[in-house]
Amino acid sequence: MADTVIVDSAGAQMKLYEVKPEGAIKGAVIVIQEAFGITDHIMDVCGRLAAEGYVAVAPHVFHRSGDPVIGYDKMQEVIPHIMGLNRA
């Protein structure tokens, strides 16, 4: 079952895309997004992991810069979001 969960991230709201398996849970996996956001591909990876029995979550890493989903052919649009990442 896929869902979006909201968590606190150093004072900001961050979404996690979460997929839980239907049966017994074997463990959990954090799926780190590509430079393009939480794309259909990342959601599919989470779904495939859940089908194997794992809770899969993908944090929306770009939550402070608008949480975009950027086309794979738009690498120039990715750069400001990546440059905006920091430890905090």
N, C-alpha and C positions, 0 to 999 in steps of 0.2 A: 504494500500500500504506500503510495507516494503522498507526501505532504510537505508543506513549507512551515518551518518552525522559526520563531523569532527569538534571538538570544541577545543579551547585552554584550557588547564588545567595547570595553574601555569607554563607556558612556554613550555609545552609539548603538542603534538597533541594527542587527545583522541577521539576514535570512540564512537559513540552512535548508537546502533541498535534502529531504530525508526519504529513504525508501526502506521499509521493513519487510522481511520475508514473511510468507504466509505460514510457514511451519516453524520448527524449532530454530532458535537463533544459535549460530555457531560462534559468532563474534561480531566485531564492528570494524568498518573501514572508513577512513576519511579520504574522500576523493578531492584532490586539489584541481581546481579549474585550470584550463589552459588560459592563455592570454586573452581569450575572446569572451570570457564570462561563463555563466552557467548555460551552456548551449545544449541543444538537443543531444549532442554526442555525450556530454557529461551526464545528462539525465539518463541516457541509455546505459552508460557504464554503471551507474548506481542501480538501475533496474536489473542488470545482469548479475551484479553482485548479490542483490537481494534474492534473486532466483536460485542462487547457490547457498542461501542460508545466512547471509550477512546483512546486518543493518548497515546501510551506506548513507553517509552524509556528505554533501558538497557545500562548504561555506561560500557565500557570495563575497569573495575577497574585495571586490570593487564597491562595497556598500557605501563607502564615504564619497565616492565620486560619481554617484548616479546609478550604480548597479547596471551598467549597460550589457547587452549581448551584442557583440560586434561581429560583423561578417568576416569570414576567414580571408577574404580578399581585401580587407581594410586595415592592414597592419599599422598604417600611420595613425589611425584613430586609437589604437591600443596604447601607444607610447605615453600619452599624458596620464593614463590610469595606472600604468606600471610605475611611472616616475612618482606618482603620488603615494605609493606604498611606503610604509616605514614600520619600524618596530612597534610603535604605539598602536 
